[in-house]
Amino acid sequence: MTLYLKPYDLDDIFPLCTNPLCLLRLEPTNRFKCKYCNEIFCSEHFRIYSHKCDNKPNDQIIQPSNNQTNQTGLPKCGKSDCNVKLHHSNKFKCTKCSSLYCLTHRFDFSHKCK
């Protein structure tokens, strides 16, 4: 008795991003599913405004504005003219004023600590 296995198609293992202009093959770690249309996209096209999702809620923002520099929810450097987002590896808490600063402005003389 001979057992024939179905040959796997490349699209079954590594499907393409659903965006028709994207030719990226998606590895299991790089697949993102839109919660509104249930389509699978790459990391560049899974956001609602990137793939023009038809099932989006009406109150959803279509295109992010240019003045929203901190969409990730990460804190920014405490120096007023610095827009560096602080991660666990680049933030420093000043011992004098207890504010968070990036590594460039971590010294008291660089952020005019009082």
Backbone atoms as SQL, in Angstrom:
CREATE TABLE atoms (id INTEGER PRIMARY KEY, chain TEXT, resi INTEGER, resn TEXT, atom TEXT, x REAL, y REAL, z REAL);
INSERT INTO atoms VALUES
  (1, 'A', 1, 'MET', 'N', 0.841, -1.169, 0.000),
  (2, 'A', 1, 'MET', 'CA', 0.000, 0.000, 0.000),
  (3, 'A', 1, 'MET', 'C', 0.896, 1.246, 0.000),
  (4, 'A', 2, 'THR', 'N', 0.653, 2.134, -0.935),
  (5, 'A', 2, 'THR', 'CA', 1.447, 3.346, -1.085),
  (6, 'A', 2, 'THR', 'C', 0.652, 4.532, -0.556),
  (7, 'A', 3, 'LEU', 'N', 1.282, 5.298, 0.259),
  (8, 'A', 3, 'LEU', 'CA', 0.642, 6.472, 0.847),
  (9, 'A', 3, 'LEU', 'C', 1.184, 7.715, 0.157),
  (10, 'A', 4, 'TYR', 'N', 0.295, 8.450, -0.432),
  (11, 'A', 4, 'TYR', 'CA', 0.691, 9.676, -1.112),
  (12, 'A', 4, 'TYR', 'C', 0.379, 10.875, -0.233),
  (13, 'A', 5, 'LEU', 'N', 1.357, 11.701, -0.037),
  (14, 'A', 5, 'LEU', 'CA', 1.173, 12.922, 0.728),
  (15, 'A', 5, 'LEU', 'C', 0.908, 14.077, -0.221),
  (16, 'A', 6, 'LYS', 'N', 0.032, 14.939, 0.201),
  (17, 'A', 6, 'LYS', 'CA', -0.275, 16.122, -0.597),
  (18, 'A', 6, 'LYS', 'C', 0.933, 17.051, -0.581),
  (19, 'A', 7, 'PRO', 'N', 1.398, 17.463, -1.745),
  (20, 'A', 7, 'PRO', 'CA', 2.520, 18.417, -1.750),
  (21, 'A', 7, 'PRO', 'C', 2.049, 19.766, -1.223),
  (22, 'A', 8, 'TYR', 'N', 2.858, 20.342, -0.387),
  (23, 'A', 8, 'TYR', 'CA', 2.485, 21.634, 0.186),
  (24, 'A', 8, 'TYR', 'C', 2.745, 22.748, -0.814),
  (25, 'A', 9, 'ASP', 'N', 1.821, 23.629, -0.865),
  (26, 'A', 9, 'ASP', 'CA', 1.970, 24.812, -1.686),
  (27, 'A', 9, 'ASP', 'C', 2.717, 25.855, -0.856),
  (28, 'A', 10, 'LEU', 'N', 3.522, 26.657, -1.486),
  (29, 'A', 10, 'LEU', 'CA', 4.275, 27.680, -0.766),
  (30, 'A', 10, 'LEU', 'C', 3.346, 28.668, -0.068),
  (31, 'A', 11, 'ASP', 'N', 2.179, 28.924, -0.663),
  (32, 'A', 11, 'ASP', 'CA', 1.216, 29.843, -0.050),
  (33, 'A', 11, 'ASP', 'C', 0.614, 29.287, 1.235),
  (34, 'A', 12, 'ASP', 'N', 0.589, 27.969, 1.394),
  (35, 'A', 12, 'ASP', 'CA', 0.086, 27.378, 2.635),
  (36, 'A', 12, 'ASP', 'C', 1.050, 27.604, 3.792),
  (37, 'A', 13, 'ILE', 'N', 2.332, 27.550, 3.508),
  (38, 'A', 13, 'ILE', 'CA', 3.339, 27.683, 4.555),
  (39, 'A', 13, 'ILE', 'C', 3.703, 29.143, 4.796),
  (40, 'A', 14, 'PHE', 'N', 3.977, 29.866, 3.723),
  (41, 'A', 14, 'PHE', 'CA', 4.362, 31.273, 3.808),
  (42, 'A', 14, 'PHE', 'C', 3.453, 32.096, 2.901),
  (43, 'A', 15, 'PRO', 'N', 2.291, 32.488, 3.381),
  (44, 'A', 15, 'PRO', 'CA', 1.371, 33.240, 2.514),
  (45, 'A', 15, 'PRO', 'C', 1.898, 34.647, 2.231),
  (46, 'A', 16, 'LEU', 'N', 1.384, 35.219, 1.171),
  (47, 'A', 16, 'LEU', 'CA', 1.724, 36.602, 0.838),
  (48, 'A', 16, 'LEU', 'C', 0.906, 37.559, 1.695),
  (49, 'A', 17, 'CYS', 'N', 1.434, 38.743, 1.888),
  (50, 'A', 17, 'CYS', 'CA', 0.672, 39.803, 2.535),
  (51, 'A', 17, 'CYS', 'C', -0.571, 40.067, 1.691),
  (52, 'A', 18, 'THR', 'N', -1.710, 40.337, 2.331),
  (53, 'A', 18, 'THR', 'CA', -2.968, 40.525, 1.618),
  (54, 'A', 18, 'THR', 'C', -2.985, 41.819, 0.810),
  (55, 'A', 19, 'ASN', 'N', -2.141, 42.770, 1.160),
  (56, 'A', 19, 'ASN', 'CA', -2.054, 43.997, 0.377),
  (57, 'A', 19, 'ASN', 'C', -1.567, 43.647, -1.025),
  (58, 'A', 20, 'PRO', 'N', -2.328, 44.009, -2.074),
  (59, 'A', 20, 'PRO', 'CA', -1.952, 43.589, -3.425),
  (60, 'A', 20, 'PRO', 'C', -0.636, 44.179, -3.928),
  (61, 'A', 21, 'LEU', 'N', -0.176, 45.269, -3.347),
  (62, 'A', 21, 'LEU', 'CA', 1.076, 45.878, -3.780),
  (63, 'A', 21, 'LEU', 'C', 2.296, 45.322, -3.062),
  (64, 'A', 22, 'CYS', 'N', 2.066, 44.500, -2.047),
  (65, 'A', 22, 'CYS', 'CA', 3.159, 43.946, -1.242),
  (66, 'A', 22, 'CYS', 'C', 3.416, 42.504, -1.683),
  (67, 'A', 23, 'LEU', 'N', 4.644, 42.172, -1.947),
  (68, 'A', 23, 'LEU', 'CA', 4.999, 40.816, -2.374),
  (69, 'A', 23, 'LEU', 'C', 5.772, 40.065, -1.302),
  (70, 'A', 24, 'LEU', 'N', 5.605, 40.470, -0.068),
  (71, 'A', 24, 'LEU', 'CA', 6.354, 39.883, 1.040),
  (72, 'A', 24, 'LEU', 'C', 5.738, 38.555, 1.475),
  (73, 'A', 25, 'ARG', 'N', 6.550, 37.513, 1.562),
  (74, 'A', 25, 'ARG', 'CA', 6.116, 36.224, 2.108),
  (75, 'A', 25, 'ARG', 'C', 6.165, 36.320, 3.632),
  (76, 'A', 26, 'LEU', 'N', 5.108, 35.875, 4.280),
  (77, 'A', 26, 'LEU', 'CA', 4.988, 36.056, 5.717),
  (78, 'A', 26, 'LEU', 'C', 5.428, 34.813, 6.475),
  (79, 'A', 27, 'GLU', 'N', 6.434, 34.973, 7.293),
  (80, 'A', 27, 'GLU', 'CA', 6.841, 33.912, 8.194),
  (81, 'A', 27, 'GLU', 'C', 5.861, 33.887, 9.358),
  (82, 'A', 28, 'PRO', 'N', 5.792, 32.804, 10.108),
  (83, 'A', 28, 'PRO', 'CA', 4.842, 32.744, 11.234),
  (84, 'A', 28, 'PRO', 'C', 5.039, 33.852, 12.262),
  (85, 'A', 29, 'THR', 'N', 6.240, 34.367, 12.401),
  (86, 'A', 29, 'THR', 'CA', 6.480, 35.431, 13.379),
  (87, 'A', 29, 'THR', 'C', 6.192, 36.815, 12.828),
  (88, 'A', 30, 'ASN', 'N', 5.929, 36.929, 11.528),
  (89, 'A', 30, 'ASN', 'CA', 5.720, 38.228, 10.900),
  (90, 'A', 30, 'ASN', 'C', 4.314, 38.367, 10.333),
  (91, 'A', 31, 'ARG', 'N', 3.352, 37.643, 10.887),
  (92, 'A', 31, 'ARG', 'CA', 1.972, 37.707, 10.411),
  (93, 'A', 31, 'ARG', 'C', 1.133, 38.503, 11.402),
  (94, 'A', 32, 'PHE', 'N', 0.358, 39.421, 10.863),
  (95, 'A', 32, 'PHE', 'CA', -0.534, 40.221, 11.693),
  (96, 'A', 32, 'PHE', 'C', -1.927, 40.164, 11.096),
  (97, 'A', 33, 'LYS', 'N', -2.897, 39.886, 11.936),
  (98, 'A', 33, 'LYS', 'CA', -4.274, 39.763, 11.475),
  (99, 'A', 33, 'LYS', 'C', -5.048, 41.003, 11.889),
  (100, 'A', 34, 'CYS', 'N', -5.710, 41.637, 10.921),
  (101, 'A', 34, 'CYS', 'CA', -6.522, 42.809, 11.217),
  (102, 'A', 34, 'CYS', 'C', -7.746, 42.370, 12.005),
  (103, 'A', 35, 'LYS', 'N', -8.013, 43.048, 13.110),
  (104, 'A', 35, 'LYS', 'CA', -9.134, 42.636, 13.948),
  (105, 'A', 35, 'LYS', 'C', -10.483, 43.039, 13.381),
  (106, 'A', 36, 'TYR', 'N', -10.494, 43.826, 12.312),
  (107, 'A', 36, 'TYR', 'CA', -11.752, 44.257, 11.713),
  (108, 'A', 36, 'TYR', 'C', -12.112, 43.471, 10.451),
  (109, 'A', 37, 'CYS', 'N', -11.132, 43.179, 9.606),
  (110, 'A', 37, 'CYS', 'CA', -11.437, 42.459, 8.363),
  (111, 'A', 37, 'CYS', 'C', -10.910, 41.023, 8.359),
  (112, 'A', 38, 'ASN', 'N', -10.141, 40.627, 9.384),
  (113, 'A', 38, 'ASN', 'CA', -9.582, 39.283, 9.539),
  (114, 'A', 38, 'ASN', 'C', -8.647, 38.863, 8.406),
  (115, 'A', 39, 'GLU', 'N', -8.069, 39.816, 7.708),
  (116, 'A', 39, 'GLU', 'CA', -7.076, 39.520, 6.672),
  (117, 'A', 39, 'GLU', 'C', -5.689, 39.507, 7.311),
  (118, 'A', 40, 'ILE', 'N', -4.764, 38.796, 6.688),
  (119, 'A', 40, 'ILE', 'CA', -3.407, 38.675, 7.212),
  (120, 'A', 40, 'ILE', 'C', -2.489, 39.617, 6.438),
  (121, 'A', 41, 'PHE', 'N', -1.706, 40.402, 7.185),
  (122, 'A', 41, 'PHE', 'CA', -0.823, 41.400, 6.588),
  (123, 'A', 41, 'PHE', 'C', 0.570, 41.301, 7.191),
  (124, 'A', 42, 'CYS', 'N', 1.516, 41.958, 6.533),
  (125, 'A', 42, 'CYS', 'CA', 2.865, 42.086, 7.081),
  (126, 'A', 42, 'CYS', 'C', 2.870, 43.212, 8.120),
  (127, 'A', 43, 'SER', 'N', 4.002, 43.415, 8.756),
  (128, 'A', 43, 'SER', 'CA', 4.086, 44.422, 9.810),
  (129, 'A', 43, 'SER', 'C', 3.916, 45.837, 9.280),
  (130, 'A', 44, 'GLU', 'N', 4.115, 46.039, 7.989),
  (131, 'A', 44, 'GLU', 'CA', 3.980, 47.372, 7.414),
  (132, 'A', 44, 'GLU', 'C', 2.536, 47.710, 7.039),
  (133, 'A', 45, 'HIS', 'N', 1.713, 46.698, 6.753),
  (134, 'A', 45, 'HIS', 'CA', 0.373, 46.946, 6.233),
  (135, 'A', 45, 'HIS', 'C', -0.767, 46.510, 7.144),
  (136, 'A', 46, 'PHE', 'N', -0.514, 46.067, 8.371),
  (137, 'A', 46, 'PHE', 'CA', -1.603, 45.556, 9.193),
  (138, 'A', 46, 'PHE', 'C', -2.425, 46.653, 9.865),
  (139, 'A', 47, 'ARG', 'N', -1.916, 47.864, 9.937),
  (140, 'A', 47, 'ARG', 'CA', -2.683, 48.946, 10.548),
  (141, 'A', 47, 'ARG', 'C', -3.835, 49.351, 9.641),
  (142, 'A', 48, 'ILE', 'N', -4.904, 49.850, 10.223),
  (143, 'A', 48, 'ILE', 'CA', -6.127, 50.153, 9.483),
  (144, 'A', 48, 'ILE', 'C', -5.873, 51.151, 8.371),
  (145, 'A', 49, 'TYR', 'N', -5.116, 52.213, 8.643),
  (146, 'A', 49, 'TYR', 'CA', -4.875, 53.227, 7.625),
  (147, 'A', 49, 'TYR', 'C', -3.905, 52.749, 6.551),
  (148, 'A', 50, 'SER', 'N', -3.165, 51.665, 6.787),
  (149, 'A', 50, 'SER', 'CA', -2.217, 51.163, 5.795),
  (150, 'A', 50, 'SER', 'C', -2.876, 50.307, 4.730),
  (151, 'A', 51, 'HIS', 'N', -3.942, 49.600, 5.106),
  (152, 'A', 51, 'HIS', 'CA', -4.574, 48.736, 4.102),
  (153, 'A', 51, 'HIS', 'C', -6.008, 49.141, 3.779),
  (154, 'A', 52, 'LYS', 'N', -6.396, 50.347, 4.175),
  (155, 'A', 52, 'LYS', 'CA', -7.721, 50.892, 3.845),
  (156, 'A', 52, 'LYS', 'C', -8.828, 49.906, 4.214),
  (157, 'A', 53, 'CYS', 'N', -8.853, 49.508, 5.461),
  (158, 'A', 53, 'CYS', 'CA', -9.807, 48.514, 5.953),
  (159, 'A', 53, 'CYS', 'C', -11.249, 49.019, 5.790),
  (160, 'A', 54, 'ASP', 'N', -12.105, 48.199, 5.181),
  (161, 'A', 54, 'ASP', 'CA', -13.498, 48.575, 4.954),
  (162, 'A', 54, 'ASP', 'C', -14.365, 48.369, 6.189),
  (163, 'A', 55, 'ASN', 'N', -13.951, 47.513, 7.103),
  (164, 'A', 55, 'ASN', 'CA', -14.758, 47.177, 8.275),
  (165, 'A', 55, 'ASN', 'C', -14.372, 47.960, 9.516),
  (166, 'A', 56, 'LYS', 'N', -13.644, 49.033, 9.354),
  (167, 'A', 56, 'LYS', 'CA', -13.185, 49.808, 10.508),
  (168, 'A', 56, 'LYS', 'C', -14.360, 50.521, 11.171),
  (169, 'A', 57, 'PRO', 'N', -14.279, 50.759, 12.469),
  (170, 'A', 57, 'PRO', 'CA', -15.324, 51.541, 13.125),
  (171, 'A', 57, 'PRO', 'C', -15.267, 52.994, 12.668),
  (172, 'A', 58, 'ASN', 'N', -16.379, 53.680, 12.751),
  (173, 'A', 58, 'ASN', 'CA', -16.466, 55.055, 12.244),
  (174, 'A', 58, 'ASN', 'C', -15.597, 56.037, 13.008),
  (175, 'A', 59, 'ASP', 'N', -15.348, 55.781, 14.287),
  (176, 'A', 59, 'ASP', 'CA', -14.565, 56.721, 15.078),
  (177, 'A', 59, 'ASP', 'C', -13.063, 56.476, 14.971),
  (178, 'A', 60, 'GLN', 'N', -12.653, 55.522, 14.157),
  (179, 'A', 60, 'GLN', 'CA', -11.241, 55.191, 14.025),
  (180, 'A', 60, 'GLN', 'C', -10.542, 56.237, 13.155),
  (181, 'A', 61, 'ILE', 'N', -9.344, 56.646, 13.534),
  (182, 'A', 61, 'ILE', 'CA', -8.571, 57.615, 12.772),
  (183, 'A', 61, 'ILE', 'C', -8.021, 56.926, 11.527),
  (184, 'A', 62, 'ILE', 'N', -8.206, 57.535, 10.377),
  (185, 'A', 62, 'ILE', 'CA', -7.742, 56.942, 9.125),
  (186, 'A', 62, 'ILE', 'C', -6.242, 57.130, 8.945),
  (187, 'A', 63, 'GLN', 'N', -5.768, 58.332, 9.101),
  (188, 'A', 63, 'GLN', 'CA', -4.360, 58.641, 8.879),
  (189, 'A', 63, 'GLN', 'C', -3.815, 59.346, 10.119),
  (190, 'A', 64, 'PRO', 'N', -2.688, 58.894, 10.660),
  (191, 'A', 64, 'PRO', 'CA', -2.142, 59.579, 11.825),
  (192, 'A', 64, 'PRO', 'C', -1.645, 60.963, 11.449),
  (193, 'A', 65, 'SER', 'N', -1.849, 61.916, 12.322),
  (194, 'A', 65, 'SER', 'CA', -1.371, 63.265, 12.036),
  (195, 'A', 65, 'SER', 'C', 0.123, 63.352, 12.316),
  (196, 'A', 66, 'ASN', 'N', 0.769, 64.324, 11.728),
  (197, 'A', 66, 'ASN', 'CA', 2.221, 64.442, 11.850),
  (198, 'A', 66, 'ASN', 'C', 2.658, 64.915, 13.226),
  (199, 'A', 67, 'ASN', 'N', 1.756, 65.546, 13.993),
  (200, 'A', 67, 'ASN', 'CA', 2.169, 66.077, 15.284),
  (201, 'A', 67, 'ASN', 'C', 2.059, 65.055, 16.408),
  (202, 'A', 68, 'GLN', 'N', 1.621, 63.841, 16.135),
  (203, 'A', 68, 'GLN', 'CA', 1.561, 62.807, 17.163),
  (204, 'A', 68, 'GLN', 'C', 2.884, 62.062, 17.165),
  (205, 'A', 69, 'THR', 'N', 3.793, 62.498, 18.005),
  (206, 'A', 69, 'THR', 'CA', 5.120, 61.889, 18.003),
  (207, 'A', 69, 'THR', 'C', 5.206, 60.707, 18.945),
  (208, 'A', 70, 'ASN', 'N', 4.273, 60.558, 19.843),
  (209, 'A', 70, 'ASN', 'CA', 4.358, 59.497, 20.833),
  (210, 'A', 70, 'ASN', 'C', 3.122, 58.608, 20.779),
  (211, 'A', 71, 'GLN', 'N', 2.937, 57.878, 19.682),
  (212, 'A', 71, 'GLN', 'CA', 1.795, 56.998, 19.514),
  (213, 'A', 71, 'GLN', 'C', 1.977, 55.680, 20.240),
  (214, 'A', 72, 'THR', 'N', 3.182, 55.367, 20.651),
  (215, 'A', 72, 'THR', 'CA', 3.455, 54.081, 21.279),
  (216, 'A', 72, 'THR', 'C', 3.138, 54.081, 22.764),
  (217, 'A', 73, 'GLY', 'N', 2.885, 55.234, 23.346),
  (218, 'A', 73, 'GLY', 'CA', 2.610, 55.301, 24.777),
  (219, 'A', 73, 'GLY', 'C', 3.864, 55.348, 25.623),
  (220, 'A', 74, 'LEU', 'N', 5.006, 55.433, 25.005),
  (221, 'A', 74, 'LEU', 'CA', 6.260, 55.513, 25.750),
  (222, 'A', 74, 'LEU', 'C', 6.488, 56.940, 26.211),
  (223, 'A', 75, 'PRO', 'N', 7.064, 57.124, 27.390),
  (224, 'A', 75, 'PRO', 'CA', 7.346, 58.493, 27.849),
  (225, 'A', 75, 'PRO', 'C', 8.455, 59.116, 27.016),
  (226, 'A', 76, 'LYS', 'N', 8.440, 60.436, 26.944),
  (227, 'A', 76, 'LYS', 'CA', 9.486, 61.160, 26.230),
  (228, 'A', 76, 'LYS', 'C', 10.448, 61.770, 27.238),
  (229, 'A', 77, 'CYS', 'N', 11.578, 62.182, 26.746),
  (230, 'A', 77, 'CYS', 'CA', 12.595, 62.830, 27.570),
  (231, 'A', 77, 'CYS', 'C', 11.998, 64.069, 28.232),
  (232, 'A', 78, 'GLY', 'N', 12.383, 64.326, 29.471),
  (233, 'A', 78, 'GLY', 'CA', 11.849, 65.445, 30.227),
  (234, 'A', 78, 'GLY', 'C', 12.334, 66.800, 29.770),
  (235, 'A', 79, 'LYS', 'N', 13.378, 66.859, 28.966),
  (236, 'A', 79, 'LYS', 'CA', 13.846, 68.147, 28.437),
  (237, 'A', 79, 'LYS', 'C', 12.851, 68.598, 27.375),
  (238, 'A', 80, 'SER', 'N', 12.432, 69.836, 27.440),
  (239, 'A', 80, 'SER', 'CA', 11.319, 70.316, 26.624),
  (240, 'A', 80, 'SER', 'C', 11.578, 70.242, 25.120),
  (241, 'A', 81, 'ASP', 'N', 12.789, 70.449, 24.669),
  (242, 'A', 81, 'ASP', 'CA', 13.053, 70.435, 23.232),
  (243, 'A', 81, 'ASP', 'C', 13.570, 69.090, 22.717),
  (244, 'A', 82, 'CYS', 'N', 13.462, 68.038, 23.516),
  (245, 'A', 82, 'CYS', 'CA', 13.913, 66.702, 23.126),
  (246, 'A', 82, 'CYS', 'C', 12.698, 65.786, 22.954),
  (247, 'A', 83, 'ASN', 'N', 12.625, 65.080, 21.844),
  (248, 'A', 83, 'ASN', 'CA', 11.502, 64.188, 21.556),
  (249, 'A', 83, 'ASN', 'C', 11.890, 62.717, 21.572),
  (250, 'A', 84, 'VAL', 'N', 12.975, 62.361, 22.240),
  (251, 'A', 84, 'VAL', 'CA', 13.419, 60.974, 22.289),
  (252, 'A', 84, 'VAL', 'C', 12.448, 60.162, 23.142),
  (253, 'A', 85, 'LYS', 'N', 11.997, 59.016, 22.593),
  (254, 'A', 85, 'LYS', 'CA', 11.124, 58.112, 23.341),
  (255, 'A', 85, 'LYS', 'C', 11.984, 57.271, 24.272),
  (256, 'A', 86, 'LEU', 'N', 11.548, 57.160, 25.500),
  (257, 'A', 86, 'LEU', 'CA', 12.342, 56.466, 26.506),
  (258, 'A', 86, 'LEU', 'C', 11.928, 55.005, 26.621),
  (259, 'A', 87, 'HIS', 'N', 12.900, 54.123, 26.440),
  (260, 'A', 87, 'HIS', 'CA', 12.729, 52.688, 26.620),
  (261, 'A', 87, 'HIS', 'C', 13.465, 52.290, 27.887),
  (262, 'A', 88, 'HIS', 'N', 13.403, 51.030, 28.232),
  (263, 'A', 88, 'HIS', 'CA', 14.092, 50.594, 29.451),
  (264, 'A', 88, 'HIS', 'C', 15.605, 50.724, 29.328),
  (265, 'A', 89, 'SER', 'N', 16.121, 50.747, 28.117),
  (266, 'A', 89, 'SER', 'CA', 17.573, 50.792, 27.953),
  (267, 'A', 89, 'SER', 'C', 18.133, 52.201, 27.765),
  (268, 'A', 90, 'ASN', 'N', 17.280, 53.213, 27.576),
  (269, 'A', 90, 'ASN', 'CA', 17.828, 54.551, 27.344),
  (270, 'A', 90, 'ASN', 'C', 17.230, 55.610, 28.263),
  (271, 'A', 91, 'LYS', 'N', 16.592, 55.209, 29.346),
  (272, 'A', 91, 'LYS', 'CA', 16.040, 56.232, 30.245),
  (273, 'A', 91, 'LYS', 'C', 16.857, 56.307, 31.533),
  (274, 'A', 92, 'PHE', 'N', 16.872, 57.497, 32.072),
  (275, 'A', 92, 'PHE', 'CA', 17.627, 57.765, 33.289),
  (276, 'A', 92, 'PHE', 'C', 16.792, 58.662, 34.180),
  (277, 'A', 93, 'LYS', 'N', 16.655, 58.299, 35.445),
  (278, 'A', 93, 'LYS', 'CA', 15.910, 59.114, 36.406),
  (279, 'A', 93, 'LYS', 'C', 16.896, 59.978, 37.176),
  (280, 'A', 94, 'CYS', 'N', 16.691, 61.280, 37.092),
  (281, 'A', 94, 'CYS', 'CA', 17.576, 62.222, 37.773),
  (282, 'A', 94, 'CYS', 'C', 17.375, 62.094, 39.281),
  (283, 'A', 95, 'THR', 'N', 18.466, 62.048, 40.021),
  (284, 'A', 95, 'THR', 'CA', 18.371, 61.908, 41.475),
  (285, 'A', 95, 'THR', 'C', 17.971, 63.208, 42.169),
  (286, 'A', 96, 'LYS', 'N', 18.160, 64.343, 41.485),
  (287, 'A', 96, 'LYS', 'CA', 17.815, 65.634, 42.093),
  (288, 'A', 96, 'LYS', 'C', 16.367, 66.033, 41.845),
  (289, 'A', 97, 'CYS', 'N', 15.900, 65.903, 40.597),
  (290, 'A', 97, 'CYS', 'CA', 14.542, 66.366, 40.281),
  (291, 'A', 97, 'CYS', 'C', 13.561, 65.219, 40.040),
  (292, 'A', 98, 'SER', 'N', 14.039, 63.976, 40.023),
  (293, 'A', 98, 'SER', 'CA', 13.226, 62.763, 39.847),
  (294, 'A', 98, 'SER', 'C', 12.480, 62.708, 38.519),
  (295, 'A', 99, 'SER', 'N', 12.932, 63.428, 37.511),
  (296, 'A', 99, 'SER', 'CA', 12.329, 63.364, 36.181),
  (297, 'A', 99, 'SER', 'C', 13.096, 62.368, 35.326),
  (298, 'A', 100, 'LEU', 'N', 12.424, 61.856, 34.283),
  (299, 'A', 100, 'LEU', 'CA', 13.058, 60.913, 33.371),
  (300, 'A', 100, 'LEU', 'C', 13.673, 61.653, 32.192),
  (301, 'A', 101, 'TYR', 'N', 14.893, 61.251, 31.822),
  (302, 'A', 101, 'TYR', 'CA', 15.610, 61.872, 30.720),
  (303, 'A', 101, 'TYR', 'C', 16.268, 60.803, 29.866),
  (304, 'A', 102, 'CYS', 'N', 16.568, 61.171, 28.622),
  (305, 'A', 102, 'CYS', 'CA', 17.310, 60.269, 27.742),
  (306, 'A', 102, 'CYS', 'C', 18.782, 60.297, 28.161),
  (307, 'A', 103, 'LEU', 'N', 19.563, 59.437, 27.537),
  (308, 'A', 103, 'LEU', 'CA', 20.973, 59.357, 27.918),
  (309, 'A', 103, 'LEU', 'C', 21.746, 60.631, 27.590),
  (310, 'A', 104, 'THR', 'N', 21.326, 61.372, 26.586),
  (311, 'A', 104, 'THR', 'CA', 22.005, 62.616, 26.235),
  (312, 'A', 104, 'THR', 'C', 21.803, 63.684, 27.301),
  (313, 'A', 105, 'HIS', 'N', 20.616, 63.722, 27.896),
  (314, 'A', 105, 'HIS', 'CA', 20.283, 64.767, 28.878),
  (315, 'A', 105, 'HIS', 'C', 20.245, 64.244, 30.313),
  (316, 'A', 106, 'ARG', 'N', 20.933, 63.169, 30.604),
  (317, 'A', 106, 'ARG', 'CA', 20.881, 62.558, 31.937),
  (318, 'A', 106, 'ARG', 'C', 21.636, 63.349, 33.007),
  (319, 'A', 107, 'PHE', 'N', 22.591, 64.149, 32.600),
  (320, 'A', 107, 'PHE', 'CA', 23.365, 64.923, 33.581),
  (321, 'A', 107, 'PHE', 'C', 22.601, 66.177, 33.967),
  (322, 'A', 108, 'ASP', 'N', 22.738, 66.601, 35.234),
  (323, 'A', 108, 'ASP', 'CA', 21.986, 67.746, 35.740),
  (324, 'A', 108, 'ASP', 'C', 22.285, 69.045, 35.012),
  (325, 'A', 109, 'PHE', 'N', 23.506, 69.209, 34.519),
  (326, 'A', 109, 'PHE', 'CA', 23.833, 70.439, 33.810),
  (327, 'A', 109, 'PHE', 'C', 23.242, 70.469, 32.390),
  (328, 'A', 110, 'SER', 'N', 22.886, 69.310, 31.825),
  (329, 'A', 110, 'SER', 'CA', 22.339, 69.283, 30.466),
  (330, 'A', 110, 'SER', 'C', 20.835, 69.534, 30.422),
  (331, 'A', 111, 'HIS', 'N', 20.145, 69.302, 31.550),
  (332, 'A', 111, 'HIS', 'CA', 18.711, 69.591, 31.556),
  (333, 'A', 111, 'HIS', 'C', 18.357, 70.683, 32.555),
  (334, 'A', 112, 'LYS', 'N', 19.327, 71.429, 32.979),
  (335, 'A', 112, 'LYS', 'CA', 19.129, 72.585, 33.877),
  (336, 'A', 112, 'LYS', 'C', 18.356, 72.179, 35.128),
  (337, 'A', 113, 'CYS', 'N', 18.883, 71.173, 35.807),
  (338, 'A', 113, 'CYS', 'CA', 18.240, 70.653, 37.015),
  (339, 'A', 113, 'CYS', 'C', 18.321, 71.687, 38.141),
  (340, 'A', 114, 'LYS', 'N', 17.204, 71.789, 38.886),
  (341, 'A', 114, 'LYS', 'CA', 17.164, 72.749, 39.998),
  (342, 'A', 114, 'LYS', 'C', 16.966, 72.042, 41.299);
